[in-house]
Amino acid sequence: MKLVTYSPATGGESRPGLLVDARTVVDIPAHAKAAGVDFGSVLGIIRGAGAARAELDRLAAAPPAGTPLADVKLHAPIPRPAKNVFCVGWNYLEHFEEGAQKLQDNRELPKWPVFFSKATTAVNGPFDPIPFDAAISTSLDWEVELGVVIGRGGKNIREEDAMAHIWGYTALNDVTWRDVQRRHGGQWHKGKSFDGTCPMGPVIVTADALDPANLRVICRVNGVTKQDSWTRYLYFKIPRLIADLSAGMTLEPGDVISTGTPEGVGFARTPPEFLKAGDLLETEIEGIGVMRNPIGG
């Protein structure tokens, strides 16, 4: 099952939709009837737990008339998460090694995941422009990542229970201003949190409909492949990430975890490559879809 947040292409309020046969969007608030569930947003649906899911299953079994996907505008599935997007650094071995080589440091493989976050205002739609301000920086880099959306919240979640807490999966790109990332005493938050630097989507695929263990993840710039890997190469697997992140800290329904990027980022290339105004950034994850974000505009 695939969920989107959309609005009519001609304008109007956004709403959650059920994607049917990859071509049609069903207006969930217009057709879902379960009491006590906020069907006005994907975040409300996730918080609605079993009652919301039962209604989605009913709609998916006999979909009502919908709107052609070509006639709507897709937004980030969760346009404004309740909290910052949780992110993981250095979570593909090859990316760890390319960074160490480029920065000429003697870092050791981490024993614990490296966590940071992106501000909620960084979240962007799957086809919206990513702002570019050359007066601030010209070192804009790409990072394709698999996103995990929490369904059942919890604290001190055990690794063996972690997968049961996932509501679904989406694609993200942890777009980063590299020089800003490094100028704040090793704290990455600022360089990762500029407005619009977290495109998300185009859908959330429910956990029962996608196995995240071996998905192909691809990033292209102007049609040229820059990153091409598989989630099987995650250094810390998803259950470990959820267990460590939830240790002493409550995860809540709708929280988003971005699981890290593979090798091929721009700053580690020789010579370094960065995005510029007019470029097209494509982010693709098998089973989820493709985002296409122009740079600038």
Secondary structure, 3 states (H helix, E strand, C coil): CEEEEEEECCCCCCEEEEEECCCEEEEHHHHCCCCCCCCCCHHHHHHCHHHHHHHHHHHHHCCCCCEEHHHEEEECCCCCCCCCEEEEECCEHHHHHHHHHHHCCCCCCCCCCEEEEECHHHEECCCCCECCCCCCCCCEECCEEEEEEECCCECCCCHHHHHHHEEEEEEEECCEEHHHHHCCCCCCHHHHCCCCCEEEEEEEEEHHHCCHHHCEEEEEECCEEEEEEEHHHECCCHHHHHHHHHCCCCECCCCEEECCCCCCCCCCCCCCCCECCCCEEEEEECCCEEEEEEECC
